[in-house]
Structure formats: structure tokens, C-alpha cells
Amino acid sequence: MAGVNGLTFDPYQILGVDKTASTASVRAAYRSRAKRLHPDAGGSAEAFSRLSRAHLVLADPAKRARFDQDGTIDESAADNSLSKAVSICVGFFASVVEQHVRFGATDPLTMNLVALAREAFAKEIAKFEAAKRPIERARLKLEQVEARLKAKRFANPLLRQVLKMQAASTAQPLAAIDAQIAAYRDAIALLDGYEFAPDRDLDLERMAAVMEGVNSAQARFYRGATRSDGGTR
């Protein structure tokens, strides 16, 4: 088994799931344990870090398959995945705060930022998945064209070779898109260990201010209408 800080690292054992557990079960186990092991709940930072790393491994099909195959984990890849997930989450929160501070958008403290982030990341994943489809269709068609292009005797094989290269050239953009999808999935997985408590008092204050503004506008309208009526009589 892979080791972390000199300790045996078995993501199945850390999460308390068996090797047949579904991804949904893995995430449920992570959420359950994260509530107890998070430093804010009295857990240790090291234990929560191991839990998060185990979740990132088992929630990603490629990382899980690699671990199941030989029991090892590419630690640099795991660290890089976690770093990207953190960067995506922090970037989202910073953007929401900036929209509030600079442009007067809704106060982020009154919203469920974790739920909003998950929704935003799911939309990003859907967008990248949509971008993959035409590239995959193009690759498939190129492969089919190449397969049906039968060379006559003594024909130069260059044409088929170039078609194969053209089909293979789609691998790089597809890999880049897959990396983006994986990063957003890791970000969603990271958020599974968190919840956000909106400030309901601030929300009530905001609503009260809105209603006060509405009432003031109505009062000005009625005063203006009254003066207008009096002037026409």
C-alpha cells in the first residue's frame, strides 16, 4: 500500500468502504467522516488531510483503477489534483466577493456558497463535456475514413498515414478537456467535506432595506399622484 508520512495509506480503509463501493457511496462516506475529522469539528489537520486524499483517489475513476491495479498512488499527481481543486474553489469564492464589493451584488454571507459553487462547477463540467463531443465524433469519422480507404497495389501509403496522424492529433485537446473536467470534479469532491451557514440576520436586514426602499418609492409616487390630482381640479 502507498505510504503517506510514513503511514500505510489505504483509501478504502480510511473511508471505511469496501472495494465494490460505488462513487456515490465513497462520497457519502467522505461527507460523514469529514464532519467528525474536520479541524473545525475537533479533528486533526493530518487526519482530515488523509481523508481528503483518500476521497480524491477513490472519487476519480482513473486514480482508483491505478490504485486497485498495483496499490500505489502517484503522490505528485494527487497533490497537484488537490492544489487545482483548492484553486478552483478559492477562485469562485473570491469572484463572488469581488462582485459584491465592486458591483453591489448580493452579499455572499447571505447565500449558500457551497451549494452555489457545486452548481457552478457542475455547469462547467457540462460545458466541457459538450466541447468534447464534436472532437470525439471527428476522430471517429477520421478513423472510419482511414479504415475504408483501401490502397491499390503499389499505392503510396502516405495518405493513410497522414489520416491516422490527423485522427491521433485529437488526443491532445481531448486530454486537455479531460484534465479540466477532472479538476472541477475534484473541486466538487473537495466541497463534499464542507457546508456553509448563511447569515440569516444579514439576509433579513437586506430584505428590510429592500422593502424600505419599495415603501419609500411608493410613498413618493402617491404624494406625486396626489399633487397631480389637486393641480387638475
C-alpha positions as CSV (number, residue, x, y, z in Angstrom):
1,M,0.0,0.0,0.0
2,A,1.1,3.5,-0.7
3,G,2.5,5.4,2.3
4,V,2.0,9.0,3.4
5,N,4.2,10.5,6.1
6,G,5.5,7.0,6.9
7,L,1.9,5.7,7.5
8,T,0.2,3.0,5.4
9,F,-2.2,4.7,3.1
10,D,-5.3,2.6,2.2
11,P,-8.0,4.9,0.9
12,Y,-10.7,2.1,1.3
13,Q,-9.8,1.7,5.0
14,I,-9.6,5.4,5.7
15,L,-13.0,6.0,4.2
16,G,-14.4,2.8,5.7
17,V,-15.7,1.4,2.4
18,D,-15.1,-1.9,0.5
19,K,-13.6,-2.2,-2.9
20,T,-17.0,-2.7,-4.6
21,A,-18.3,0.6,-3.2
22,S,-19.9,3.0,-5.8
23,T,-18.7,6.5,-6.2
24,A,-21.8,7.7,-4.5
25,S,-21.1,5.5,-1.5
26,V,-17.5,6.8,-1.4
27,R,-18.7,10.4,-1.4
28,A,-21.3,9.7,1.3
29,A,-18.7,8.0,3.5
30,Y,-16.4,11.0,3.0
31,R,-19.1,13.5,4.0
32,S,-19.9,11.5,7.1
33,R,-16.3,11.2,8.3
34,A,-15.4,14.8,7.2
35,K,-17.9,16.1,9.7
36,R,-16.1,14.4,12.5
37,L,-12.5,14.8,11.3
38,H,-12.5,18.4,10.1
39,P,-10.3,20.6,12.3
40,D,-13.2,22.9,13.0
41,A,-15.1,20.0,14.5
42,G,-12.2,19.0,16.7
43,G,-10.4,16.7,14.3
44,S,-6.7,16.9,13.4
45,A,-5.4,18.5,10.3
46,E,-3.4,15.4,9.5
47,A,-6.4,13.1,9.7
48,F,-8.5,15.3,7.6
49,S,-5.8,15.6,5.0
50,R,-5.5,11.8,4.8
51,L,-9.3,11.6,4.5
52,S,-9.4,14.2,1.7
53,R,-6.6,12.5,-0.2
54,A,-8.4,9.1,0.1
55,H,-11.5,10.7,-1.3
56,L,-9.7,12.3,-4.2
57,V,-8.2,8.9,-5.1
58,L,-11.4,6.8,-4.9
59,A,-13.7,9.5,-6.4
60,D,-11.6,9.6,-9.5
61,P,-12.1,6.5,-11.7
62,A,-8.5,6.7,-13.2
63,K,-6.8,7.2,-9.8
64,R,-8.9,4.4,-8.3
65,A,-8.2,2.0,-11.1
66,R,-4.4,2.7,-10.8
67,F,-4.6,2.1,-7.0
68,D,-6.6,-1.1,-7.5
69,Q,-4.1,-2.4,-10.0
70,D,-0.9,-2.1,-8.0
71,G,-1.7,-0.5,-4.7
72,T,0.3,2.6,-5.4
73,I,-0.6,6.3,-5.8
74,D,1.2,9.0,-7.8
75,E,1.7,11.4,-4.9
76,S,2.7,14.3,-7.2
77,A,-0.5,13.8,-9.2
78,A,-2.6,13.6,-6.0
79,D,-1.0,16.8,-4.7
80,N,-1.5,18.5,-8.0
81,S,-5.1,17.5,-8.1
82,L,-5.8,18.8,-4.6
83,S,-4.0,22.0,-5.4
84,K,-6.1,22.6,-8.6
85,A,-9.3,21.8,-6.7
86,V,-8.4,24.3,-3.9
87,S,-7.6,26.9,-6.5
88,I,-10.9,26.5,-8.3
89,C,-12.9,26.8,-5.1
90,V,-10.9,29.8,-3.8
91,G,-11.3,31.4,-7.2
92,F,-15.0,31.0,-7.1
93,F,-15.4,32.4,-3.6
94,A,-13.1,35.4,-4.4
95,S,-15.1,36.1,-7.6
96,V,-18.4,36.2,-5.6
97,V,-16.9,38.5,-3.0
98,E,-15.5,40.8,-5.7
99,Q,-18.9,41.0,-7.4
100,H,-20.4,42.1,-4.1
101,V,-17.6,44.6,-3.2
102,R,-17.2,46.2,-6.6
103,F,-20.6,45.9,-8.2
104,G,-23.0,45.7,-5.3
105,A,-24.1,42.1,-6.0
106,T,-25.8,40.1,-3.3
107,D,-23.8,39.8,0.0
108,P,-22.1,36.4,-0.2
109,L,-22.7,35.9,3.5
110,T,-26.4,35.6,2.8
111,M,-26.0,32.8,0.2
112,N,-25.2,29.1,0.5
113,L,-21.8,29.4,-1.2
114,V,-21.1,25.7,-1.1
115,A,-24.3,24.9,-3.0
116,L,-23.7,27.7,-5.5
117,A,-20.2,26.5,-6.1
118,R,-21.2,22.9,-6.7
119,E,-23.9,24.2,-9.1
120,A,-21.4,26.4,-10.9
121,F,-18.8,23.6,-11.2
122,A,-21.4,21.1,-12.5
123,K,-22.2,23.6,-15.2
124,E,-18.5,23.9,-16.1
125,I,-18.3,20.1,-16.4
126,A,-21.3,20.0,-18.6
127,K,-19.8,22.7,-20.8
128,F,-16.5,20.8,-21.2
129,E,-18.4,17.5,-21.9
130,A,-20.3,19.3,-24.7
131,A,-17.0,20.6,-26.1
132,K,-15.6,17.0,-26.2
133,R,-18.4,15.5,-28.3
134,P,-17.6,17.1,-31.7
135,I,-13.9,16.3,-31.3
136,E,-14.7,12.7,-30.5
137,R,-17.0,12.5,-33.4
138,A,-14.4,13.9,-35.7
139,R,-11.8,11.5,-34.5
140,L,-14.2,8.5,-35.0
141,K,-15.1,9.7,-38.5
142,L,-11.4,10.1,-39.5
143,E,-10.7,6.6,-38.2
144,Q,-13.6,5.3,-40.2
145,V,-12.5,7.1,-43.4
146,E,-8.9,5.8,-43.0
147,A,-10.2,2.2,-42.5
148,R,-12.3,2.4,-45.6
149,L,-9.6,4.0,-47.7
150,K,-8.1,0.9,-49.4
151,A,-4.8,1.3,-51.2
152,K,-4.4,-0.2,-54.6
153,R,-1.3,-2.2,-55.4
154,F,1.9,-0.2,-55.3
155,A,-0.1,2.9,-54.0
156,N,1.8,5.3,-51.8
157,P,0.8,4.7,-48.2
158,L,1.3,8.3,-47.2
159,L,-2.3,9.3,-47.5
160,R,-3.5,6.7,-44.9
161,Q,-0.6,7.5,-42.6
162,V,-1.5,11.2,-42.6
163,L,-5.1,10.4,-41.9
164,K,-4.1,8.3,-38.9
165,M,-1.9,11.2,-37.7
166,Q,-4.9,13.6,-38.1
167,A,-7.1,11.3,-36.0
168,A,-4.4,10.9,-33.4
169,S,-3.9,14.7,-33.2
170,T,-7.3,14.9,-31.4
171,A,-5.8,13.2,-28.4
172,Q,-4.1,16.3,-27.0
173,P,-7.2,18.6,-27.0
174,L,-9.3,15.8,-25.6
175,A,-6.7,15.2,-22.8
176,A,-6.7,18.9,-22.0
177,I,-10.5,18.9,-21.7
178,D,-10.5,15.8,-19.6
179,A,-8.0,17.5,-17.3
180,Q,-10.4,20.4,-16.8
181,I,-13.3,18.1,-16.1
182,A,-11.2,16.1,-13.6
183,A,-10.2,19.4,-11.9
184,Y,-13.8,20.5,-11.5
185,R,-14.9,17.1,-10.3
186,D,-12.1,17.2,-7.7
187,A,-13.3,20.6,-6.6
188,I,-16.8,19.2,-6.1
189,A,-15.4,16.3,-4.2
190,L,-13.4,18.8,-2.0
191,L,-16.6,20.7,-1.3
192,D,-18.3,17.5,-0.1
193,G,-16.4,18.0,3.2
194,Y,-17.8,21.5,3.8
195,E,-21.1,23.3,4.4
196,F,-21.8,27.0,4.5
197,A,-24.0,28.7,7.1
198,P,-25.6,31.8,5.5
199,D,-26.0,34.8,7.9
200,R,-29.8,34.9,8.1
201,D,-29.7,38.2,10.1
202,L,-27.9,39.9,7.3
203,D,-30.4,38.4,4.8
204,L,-33.3,39.8,6.9
205,E,-31.5,43.2,7.1
206,R,-31.1,43.2,3.3
207,M,-34.8,42.3,2.8
208,A,-35.8,45.0,5.2
209,A,-33.7,47.6,3.4
210,V,-35.3,46.5,0.1
211,M,-38.8,46.8,1.5
212,E,-38.0,50.2,3.0
213,G,-36.8,51.3,-0.4
214,V,-40.0,50.0,-2.0
215,N,-42.2,51.7,0.6
216,S,-40.3,55.0,0.1
217,A,-40.8,54.7,-3.7
218,Q,-44.5,54.0,-3.3
219,A,-44.9,56.9,-0.9
220,R,-43.2,59.3,-3.3
221,F,-45.4,58.0,-6.1
222,Y,-48.6,58.5,-4.1
223,R,-47.5,62.0,-3.0
224,G,-46.8,62.9,-6.6
225,A,-50.1,61.5,-7.7
226,T,-52.0,63.4,-5.0
227,R,-50.3,66.7,-6.0
228,S,-51.1,66.0,-9.6
229,D,-54.7,65.3,-8.9
230,G,-55.0,68.5,-6.8
231,G,-53.5,70.6,-9.6
232,T,-56.0,69.5,-12.2
233,R,-59.1,70.2,-10.1
